Amino acid sequence: MSNARSAVFVLEQDADIRGEVCRELAKVSSDVRGFAKGDELMAALQDHPAVCLLDLEAPGRGGLEICRALRARGDDAAHVILTSTDDNIQMRLTAFDVGCNDYCVKPLIPEEIVSKVDDILKAHEQMAALSSQLQYATTTAFGAMNSLAEMGTVMKFMRDVFACHTVEAVARAIVEACNQYDLRSLVSCKLNDNIIMLNEHGSASPLESSLLEHASQNDRITQFSGRLSITYPLATMLITNWPHSDEERAGRLRDHLAFVVESANIRLGVLQHDARRLEKTEMILSAVNGLMRMVDYLRERQQVQRESAMRMVADQGEAIARSFYSMGLSDAQEAKILNLVSGCGTEICKQMASFGLEQERMLEGIIETMHRLADD
């Protein structure tokens, strides 16, 4: 829709000439108004005419006075054509000084006037179109600049949130991002069983906490009564002064804040995974330490059992040797029996040592596997 001026005012004291000129001008403008007196035209200037064809000699206020008053109002867009029977340089200079755009000497030639006015109206149309384009370009440029500034807040948040190592630090980063947008926020962040609820000043009040708990049950993005909630499994944000009347800004901020809360949710998920992994690692390391203590214990027990077995074999050998006095055995028979007892004891000790080493290797393999699990 064009905002170009289109009204044409004709001030002419001669009724016949005024009627003829108006009829001709109606060919190029749908709003042509004729006036016999300057005072009548002055009263209509609030309608902001595009062209004023002013008779210098009109009764009451003449063309020069009307033009002077028009320019005094700050209206430089109206095109003023002064008409007069007086054709001298001094009058033309006077017309120029008061702000007239053109000067026509009577008798007027309707076709010439129509051509001039048609060109002026087309120029107004072009100027209106250019003004509209300029306004659109300016609005777009300011919108782009605002969007860049707002994206700067998002980028800063991304840098800050992934340097956060606690649930409280993540929640404070969200609140700070909202502060950058002049938004009052309530934020809830969860890490395992630890839940932090904050407002822009610190810990959320019991009422604010209940609002956050209710908001955590909403859909992903919910707008209601000048408020906006964005909900993810580990992070919830509630804006209490949502600029819903500014649809363009609200649309941009909605996208930015959804990205902010989603990023916070991802960071909390990473922290949660890290916490579980640390817990798992600690459990594995505890089990490894237990196994290592068991290996040390088994080694000690095996050493004790080997020494005990050797003593038992030695004791049995001595007991057998003492019994030889009553058996009447030859020296060869006694040596053979002692060798059998000694060999049996030695074989038992070897088997015990081999079994112990096998147990140690199995346990050490388990320990090595658990170390690798802890390091992954």
C-alpha positions as CSV (number, residue, x, y, z in Angstrom):
1,M,0.0,0.0,0.0
2,S,1.5,3.4,-1.1
3,N,1.9,6.2,1.4
4,A,2.6,8.8,-1.4
5,R,0.7,12.1,-1.3
6,S,-1.9,12.4,-4.0
7,A,-4.1,15.4,-3.2
8,V,-3.9,18.4,-5.6
9,F,-5.1,21.9,-4.4
10,V,-6.1,24.6,-6.8
11,L,-6.4,28.1,-5.6
12,E,-7.9,30.2,-8.5
13,Q,-10.2,33.3,-8.1
14,D,-11.7,32.8,-11.6
15,A,-14.4,30.1,-11.3
16,D,-14.3,29.1,-15.0
17,I,-10.5,28.7,-15.0
18,R,-10.6,26.9,-11.7
19,G,-13.3,24.5,-12.9
20,E,-11.4,23.8,-16.2
21,V,-8.1,23.2,-14.5
22,C,-9.6,20.9,-11.9
23,R,-11.4,18.8,-14.6
24,E,-8.1,18.4,-16.4
25,L,-6.2,17.5,-13.3
26,A,-8.8,14.8,-12.4
27,K,-7.2,12.8,-15.2
28,V,-4.0,12.3,-13.2
29,S,-5.3,12.5,-9.6
30,S,-8.4,11.2,-7.8
31,D,-8.2,13.9,-5.2
32,V,-8.4,17.4,-6.8
33,R,-9.8,20.2,-4.7
34,G,-10.6,23.7,-6.0
35,F,-10.6,26.9,-3.7
36,A,-11.7,30.4,-4.5
37,K,-10.1,31.9,-1.4
38,G,-6.8,31.4,0.3
39,D,-8.4,31.1,3.8
40,E,-10.4,28.1,2.6
41,L,-7.2,26.4,1.3
42,M,-5.3,27.2,4.5
43,A,-7.9,25.3,6.5
44,A,-7.3,22.2,4.4
45,L,-3.5,22.1,4.6
46,Q,-3.6,19.5,7.4
47,D,-4.5,16.9,4.7
48,H,-0.9,17.3,3.3
49,P,-1.4,18.0,-0.4
50,A,1.1,16.8,-2.9
51,V,0.7,19.8,-5.2
52,C,-0.6,23.3,-4.5
53,L,-1.4,25.4,-7.6
54,L,-1.7,28.9,-6.0
55,D,-3.0,32.1,-7.5
56,L,-0.8,35.0,-6.5
57,E,-3.7,37.5,-6.8
58,A,-6.4,35.3,-5.0
59,P,-8.6,37.3,-2.5
60,G,-7.6,37.0,1.2
61,R,-4.4,35.1,1.6
62,G,-2.7,34.9,-1.8
63,G,-0.3,32.3,-3.1
64,L,2.9,33.8,-1.6
65,E,1.4,34.0,1.9
66,I,0.1,30.4,1.7
67,C,3.4,29.1,0.5
68,R,5.2,31.0,3.3
69,A,2.8,29.5,5.9
70,L,3.2,26.0,4.4
71,R,7.0,26.1,4.6
72,A,6.8,27.6,8.1
73,R,5.0,24.4,9.2
74,G,7.9,22.3,8.1
75,D,6.2,20.9,5.0
76,D,8.8,20.8,2.3
77,A,7.3,17.9,0.4
78,A,4.3,19.8,-1.0
79,H,5.1,21.0,-4.5
80,V,4.0,24.7,-4.9
81,I,3.3,26.2,-8.3
82,L,2.6,29.9,-8.2
83,T,0.4,31.4,-10.9
84,S,0.2,35.1,-11.7
85,T,-0.4,37.5,-14.5
86,D,2.8,39.3,-13.4
87,D,5.8,38.1,-15.4
88,N,8.9,39.8,-14.0
89,I,12.1,38.7,-12.5
90,Q,11.5,40.3,-9.2
91,M,8.3,38.4,-8.6
92,R,10.0,35.2,-9.6
93,L,12.8,35.9,-7.1
94,T,10.2,36.6,-4.4
95,A,8.5,33.3,-5.2
96,F,11.8,31.5,-4.9
97,D,12.6,33.1,-1.6
98,V,9.3,32.0,0.1
99,G,9.8,28.4,-1.1
100,C,7.8,28.0,-4.4
101,N,8.9,25.2,-6.7
102,D,7.6,26.6,-10.0
103,Y,6.1,29.8,-11.5
104,C,3.5,29.8,-14.3
105,V,2.3,33.0,-16.1
106,K,-1.4,33.3,-16.9
107,P,-3.3,32.6,-19.0
108,L,-2.7,29.0,-17.9
109,I,-2.5,26.2,-20.4
110,P,-4.3,23.2,-18.8
111,E,-2.4,20.6,-20.7
112,E,0.9,22.1,-19.5
113,I,-0.4,22.2,-15.9
114,V,-1.6,18.5,-16.1
115,S,1.8,17.4,-17.5
116,K,3.7,19.2,-14.6
117,V,1.3,17.8,-12.0
118,D,1.5,14.3,-13.4
119,D,5.3,14.3,-13.2
120,I,5.2,15.6,-9.7
121,L,2.7,12.9,-8.6
122,K,4.9,10.2,-10.2
123,A,7.9,11.6,-8.3
124,H,5.9,11.4,-5.1
125,E,5.1,7.8,-5.8
126,Q,8.8,7.0,-6.5
127,M,9.9,8.8,-3.3
128,A,7.3,6.9,-1.3
129,A,8.5,3.6,-2.7
130,L,12.1,4.5,-2.0
131,S,11.2,5.6,1.5
132,S,9.3,2.3,2.1
133,Q,12.3,0.3,0.8
134,L,14.7,2.4,3.0
135,Q,12.5,1.8,6.0
136,Y,12.4,-1.9,5.3
137,A,16.2,-2.0,4.8
138,T,16.7,-0.1,8.0
139,T,14.4,-2.3,10.0
140,T,16.1,-5.4,8.5
141,A,19.6,-4.0,9.3
142,F,18.7,-3.2,12.9
143,G,17.1,-6.6,13.2
144,A,20.3,-8.3,11.9
145,M,22.4,-6.2,14.3
146,N,20.2,-7.1,17.2
147,S,20.3,-10.7,16.2
148,L,24.1,-10.6,16.0
149,A,24.3,-9.1,19.5
150,E,21.9,-11.7,20.8
151,M,23.9,-14.5,19.2
152,G,27.0,-13.1,20.9
153,T,25.3,-13.9,24.2
154,V,24.6,-17.4,23.0
155,M,28.2,-17.9,21.9
156,K,29.5,-16.6,25.3
157,F,27.1,-19.0,27.0
158,M,28.4,-22.0,25.0
159,R,32.0,-21.1,26.0
160,D,31.1,-20.7,29.6
161,V,28.8,-23.7,30.1
162,F,31.2,-26.2,28.8
163,A,33.8,-24.9,31.3
164,C,31.3,-25.6,34.1
165,H,32.0,-28.6,36.3
166,T,29.1,-28.4,38.8
167,V,25.4,-28.3,38.5
168,E,25.2,-25.0,40.2
169,A,27.7,-23.4,37.8
170,V,25.5,-24.6,34.9
171,A,22.4,-23.1,36.4
172,R,24.2,-19.7,37.1
173,A,25.4,-19.6,33.5
174,I,21.7,-19.9,32.3
175,V,20.6,-17.1,34.6
176,E,23.4,-14.9,33.4
177,A,22.5,-15.4,29.8
178,C,18.9,-14.4,30.5
179,N,20.2,-11.3,32.4
180,Q,22.0,-10.3,29.2
181,Y,18.6,-10.3,27.4
182,D,17.0,-8.3,30.3
183,L,14.9,-11.3,31.2
184,R,14.0,-12.4,34.7
185,S,14.5,-16.1,35.0
186,L,14.0,-19.1,37.3
187,V,16.3,-22.0,36.5
188,S,16.3,-25.6,37.7
189,C,19.2,-28.0,36.9
190,K,19.6,-31.6,37.9
191,L,22.6,-33.8,38.3
192,N,21.9,-37.3,39.6
193,D,20.1,-36.7,42.9
194,N,21.4,-33.1,43.2
195,I,18.8,-30.4,42.1
196,I,19.7,-26.7,42.1
197,M,17.0,-24.0,41.7
198,L,18.0,-20.4,41.2
199,N,16.6,-17.0,40.4
200,E,18.6,-13.9,39.3
201,H,19.6,-13.2,43.0
202,G,20.4,-16.6,44.3
203,S,18.4,-19.6,45.6
204,A,14.8,-19.8,44.5
205,S,12.1,-19.3,47.0
206,P,9.7,-22.1,47.9
207,L,7.0,-20.6,45.6
208,E,9.5,-20.2,42.8
209,S,10.6,-23.8,43.3
210,S,7.0,-25.0,43.0
211,L,6.6,-23.0,39.8
212,L,9.8,-24.7,38.4
213,E,8.5,-28.1,39.4
214,H,5.3,-27.4,37.5
215,A,7.1,-26.0,34.5
216,S,9.2,-29.2,34.3
217,Q,6.0,-31.1,33.4
218,N,5.3,-28.8,30.5
219,D,6.0,-29.4,26.8
220,R,9.4,-28.5,25.5
221,I,8.5,-24.8,24.9
222,T,5.3,-23.4,26.5
223,Q,4.2,-19.7,26.4
224,F,1.5,-18.5,28.8
225,S,0.4,-15.2,30.3
226,G,3.5,-13.3,29.5
227,R,5.7,-16.2,30.6
228,L,7.8,-18.7,28.7
229,S,9.1,-22.1,29.9
230,I,11.7,-24.3,28.2
231,T,12.0,-27.8,29.5
232,Y,14.6,-30.5,29.0
233,P,15.2,-33.6,31.2
234,L,18.0,-32.1,33.2
235,A,17.3,-28.4,32.8
236,T,14.2,-26.2,33.1
237,M,14.0,-22.4,32.6
238,L,11.0,-20.2,33.3
239,I,11.0,-16.5,32.0
240,T,8.6,-14.3,34.1
241,N,8.7,-11.1,31.9
242,W,8.5,-12.6,28.4
243,P,8.2,-9.8,25.8
244,H,5.3,-11.4,24.0
245,S,4.0,-8.0,22.6
246,D,7.2,-7.7,20.5
247,E,6.7,-10.7,18.3
248,E,9.9,-10.3,16.2
249,R,12.2,-10.0,19.3
250,A,10.2,-12.7,21.1
251,G,10.7,-15.1,18.1
252,R,14.5,-14.5,18.1
253,L,14.9,-14.9,21.9
254,R,12.8,-18.1,21.9
255,D,15.2,-19.7,19.4
256,H,18.3,-18.4,21.3
257,L,17.0,-19.6,24.7
258,A,15.9,-23.0,23.4
259,F,19.5,-23.4,22.3
260,V,20.8,-22.2,25.6
261,V,18.7,-24.7,27.7
262,E,19.4,-27.5,25.3
263,S,23.2,-26.9,25.6
264,A,22.9,-26.8,29.3
265,N,21.0,-30.1,29.2
266,I,23.8,-31.6,27.2
267,R,26.5,-30.3,29.6
268,L,24.6,-31.7,32.5
269,G,24.4,-35.1,30.7
270,V,28.1,-35.1,30.2
271,L,28.7,-34.2,33.9
272,Q,26.3,-37.0,34.9
273,H,28.1,-39.5,32.7
274,D,31.4,-38.4,34.1
275,A,30.1,-38.7,37.6
276,R,28.9,-42.3,36.9
277,R,32.1,-43.1,35.2
278,L,34.1,-41.9,38.1
279,E,32.0,-43.9,40.5
280,K,32.5,-47.0,38.3
281,T,36.2,-46.4,38.2
282,E,36.4,-46.0,41.9
283,M,34.5,-49.3,42.3
284,I,36.8,-51.1,39.9
285,L,39.9,-49.7,41.6
286,S,38.6,-50.8,45.0
287,A,38.0,-54.3,43.6
288,V,41.6,-54.2,42.1
289,N,43.0,-53.3,45.5
290,G,41.0,-56.1,47.1
291,L,42.4,-58.6,44.5
292,M,45.9,-57.4,45.0
293,R,45.6,-57.9,48.7
294,M,44.2,-61.4,48.0
295,V,47.2,-62.2,45.8
296,D,49.6,-61.1,48.6
297,Y,47.6,-63.2,51.1
298,L,47.7,-66.3,48.8
299,R,51.4,-65.9,48.3
300,E,52.0,-65.7,52.0
301,R,49.7,-68.7,52.6
302,Q,51.4,-70.7,49.9
303,Q,54.8,-70.0,51.4
304,V,53.5,-71.0,54.8
305,Q,52.0,-74.2,53.4
306,R,55.2,-75.1,51.4
307,E,57.3,-74.6,54.5
308,S,54.8,-76.6,56.6
309,A,54.8,-79.4,54.0
310,M,58.6,-79.5,54.0
311,R,58.7,-79.7,57.7
312,M,56.1,-82.5,57.7
313,V,58.1,-84.5,55.1
314,A,61.3,-83.9,57.2
315,D,59.5,-85.0,60.4
316,Q,58.1,-88.1,58.7
317,G,61.5,-88.9,57.4
318,E,63.0,-88.7,60.8
319,A,60.2,-90.8,62.3
320,I,60.7,-93.5,59.7
321,A,64.5,-93.4,60.2
322,R,64.0,-93.9,63.9
323,S,61.7,-96.9,63.3
324,F,64.4,-98.6,61.2
325,Y,66.1,-99.8,64.4
326,S,63.3,-102.2,65.1
327,M,62.7,-103.4,61.6
328,G,66.0,-105.1,60.9
329,L,66.3,-103.5,57.4
330,S,69.5,-103.3,55.5
331,D,71.2,-100.0,54.7
332,A,70.0,-100.3,51.1
333,Q,66.4,-100.8,52.1
334,E,66.5,-97.9,54.5
335,A,68.0,-95.6,51.9
336,K,65.3,-96.6,49.3
337,I,62.5,-95.9,51.8
338,L,63.9,-92.5,52.7
339,N,64.4,-91.6,49.0
340,L,60.7,-92.5,48.4
341,V,59.5,-90.4,51.3
342,S,61.8,-87.5,50.3
343,G,60.7,-87.6,46.6
344,C,57.1,-87.7,47.5
345,G,57.5,-84.7,49.7
346,T,59.4,-82.8,47.0
347,E,56.7,-83.6,44.4
348,I,54.0,-82.4,46.7
349,C,55.8,-79.1,47.3
350,K,56.3,-78.7,43.5
351,Q,52.6,-79.3,42.8
352,M,51.7,-76.8,45.5
353,A,54.1,-74.2,44.1
354,S,52.7,-74.8,40.5
355,F,49.1,-74.5,41.7
356,G,50.0,-71.3,43.6
357,L,51.7,-69.7,40.5
358,E,48.7,-70.6,38.4
359,Q,46.3,-68.9,40.8
360,E,48.6,-65.8,40.9
361,R,48.6,-65.6,37.1
362,M,44.8,-65.9,36.9
363,L,44.4,-63.2,39.5
364,E,47.0,-60.9,37.9
365,G,45.2,-61.3,34.6
366,I,41.9,-60.3,36.2
367,I,43.7,-57.3,37.8
368,E,45.2,-56.2,34.5
369,T,41.7,-56.4,32.8
370,M,40.1,-54.3,35.6
371,H,42.9,-51.7,35.3
372,R,42.1,-51.4,31.6
373,L,38.4,-51.0,32.4
374,A,39.3,-48.2,34.9
375,D,41.4,-46.4,32.4
376,D,38.8,-46.5,29.5
